[in-house]
Amino acid sequence: MSPDRTALVFEDRALTYAQVHERTTRLADRLRAAGIGKGDRVAYLGPNHPAFVETMFATHLLGGIFVPLNFRLAAPEIDYMLGHSGAAVLVYGPQCASVVHACERTAGLDTVVALDGPADGELDYEQWLAAGDPAPIDVPVSHDDVACVLYTSGTTGRPKGATLTHGNLVWNCYNLLIGVDVAGDEVTLVSAPLFHVAALNQCLLPTFLKGGRSVIMPSWDVDECFDLIARHRVTWMFGVTTMFAALARSPRWKDADLSSVRSLMAGGASVPVSLIHAYQERGLTFCQGYGLTETAPGATFLEAAESLRKAGSAGVPVFFTNVRCVRPDLTDTDPGEPGEVIIQGPNVTPGYWNDPVATDRAFSEGGWFHSGDIARVDSDGFFHIIDRVKDMYISGGENVYPAEVEAAIFEHPAVAEVAVVGVPDTTWGETGRAFVVTTPGADLDLAGLRAFLTGRLAKYKIPAHLDIVAELPRTGSNKIQKGRLRETPLPDDPHHATRS
C-alpha cells in the first residue's frame, strides 16, 4: 500500500516499507534454510534495533514463534529462557556478546547470528540476510497460531512465558486504533524496550499497520529523546512513569520544542496526577492505559477526550474486550469498592508456554484472566488502578495500597522517585517503608515527610520508615522490584531516614 513511505528510522538510517519487506523476506528464507518452520522458536536478544523488527516478521512469515528476550538480564536468566522456550535460532546484538557466550544453551542452538562481530561458528547478520532469496513466502498462519512468547518480568520467582497468538496481536491493534487516532503520517517514538509488550504492540505494530514512521531509540536517554522529537517532528510516544518524570525534571523541559507532539501514552504503572498535570500544562494530551503482557497488553484506555476530566484514571475497557472489577467470590464490586481486575476477550493469552499449572491458575470459568491487580471503578465506569494484590499490606487491620501512598509522596518537591513496601511491625502487624530517590541537591527526612503527608493520607497509611537511595532496583521493563526492597534489612534506628 505504501512501499515508498519510511517505515523505520534508526540513528542515521531509514528504511522504507518496501525495504523492510525485502529484507524480512530474505531473512525468512535464511531462517527456513536453517530449519525454521511452523511452530519453531526464534529468539532475539539486544537493544532496540531494526533487526528486532525484521527477525520478528521473518519468523512470522514462516509460521514460527518469536521470542524477544530482555537484554538486561544475566546469563543464567537468558539461559533459562532459551532452554524453556526451546529456541532453535538466536539473533543477538553486540552489546550482549558476553552474556550469549556465557550461556550454556547457546552451544546447543542450531544457529546463532550476531548483528556485529560474530564469534567462531556464528553468522554475520547482514551477510546472512543478503544471501537470502527475496521471492515471496506464503505459509498459512491462523489467528490461533502462537506468534510470540514473551517472558514476564520475573519480579517474583521464575519468569513465565506468556504466549500471544496472531489473533491476540491483531485484536489488540484494533483496540488501540479505536482508542487512539493513529494516522498514516504518524511519527512514533519507540523509546521503551521492544521486548516490552507495550512498546511492541501499542506503538510499533499499530504505527506499522497505518503506514506511519517508527523512530527507534536504541536505549532510553532524556536528551536524545528531546533531540529526536524535535529532529523528526515526533507526533506520538509511549513511556512509563519514570521516563515521563525524567523528561519533566530535565533542565531542557521548559524550553523543549514539543510542538509536533499530538499525544502521549503511559502504561506499566499508575502515573501520579501531579506528573500528568505537568504535561497538560504544556498543552499536551496525556493518556493512560492499563494492561498486562498476558492481554497483549491493552485492557483499559483513557481516550484523549477524557484525559483532563479523568486524569489519573486508566480509562474504560477497550472496545473488543471485557473487563470487570470483582470480589473474591467473582461478583462485581460496587462503585468505589476495591476489587481484582479480570479480563476476557480476543486479546487475552491462551496461556503460558509449557506451563499448564500456571495457565489453569490464571483463569476462572468463562475464560476470565485474573490480573492480580486491584482497582476501583467509579460511578462513570472508569477504572482506577490501585495496586497489585501482592503489594497490598495490612496495617492495624486496614488495607494499605502502596501505589496510593507513592502518589502522595511523589508530590513532595524533593522526591524524584519512590517505592513503598509493607514491613513487619510488632504493634500494627505491618507498616510502610518508603524508598525515595531525591531530586538533585534536595534533602528529606522522615519527620519532614510525615509532616508533608499529614492531611494528605490517613495516619495509618503514612510510612514509618524512610530510606534515601541512589536508585530503585528495576526489571528490564522498568518495573520496580519490590521483592528486593522488602528483603532490605531495617536499620537499628528505624525512626530516622537511612541513606544508601
QUITA-V134120 format. One record per run of one state. SS is the DSSP state (hx for helix, st for strand, lp for the rest). FROM is the first residue (numbers start at 1). TO is the last residue. If there is no record, write none. Layout:
SS|FROM|TO  SS|FROM|TO
This chain:
lp|1|5  st|6|10  lp|11|12  st|13|16  hx|17|33  lp|34|40  st|41|45  lp|46|49  hx|50|61  lp|62|64  st|65|69  lp|70|74  hx|75|85  lp|86|88  st|89|92  lp|93|93  hx|94|102  lp|103|104  hx|105|108  lp|109|110  st|111|114  lp|115|122  st|123|124  hx|125|130  lp|131|145  st|146|151  lp|152|160  st|161|165  hx|166|179  lp|180|186  st|187|190  lp|191|196  hx|197|209  lp|210|212  st|213|216  lp|217|221  hx|222|232  lp|233|235  st|236|239  lp|240|240  hx|241|249  lp|250|262  st|263|266  lp|267|272  hx|273|280  lp|281|285  st|286|292  hx|293|295  lp|296|296  st|297|301  lp|302|303  hx|304|306  lp|307|314  st|315|317  lp|318|320  st|321|326  lp|327|331  st|332|332  lp|333|338  st|339|345  lp|346|350  st|351|352  lp|353|355  hx|356|362  st|363|364  lp|365|367  st|368|377  lp|378|382  st|383|388  hx|389|391  lp|392|392  st|393|395  lp|396|397  st|398|400  lp|401|401  hx|402|410  lp|411|414  st|415|425  lp|426|428  st|429|438  lp|439|445  hx|446|453  st|454|454  lp|455|456  st|457|457  lp|458|458  hx|459|461  lp|462|464  st|465|468  lp|469|473  st|474|474  lp|475|479  st|480|480  lp|481|481  hx|482|486  lp|487|497  st|498|499  lp|500|500
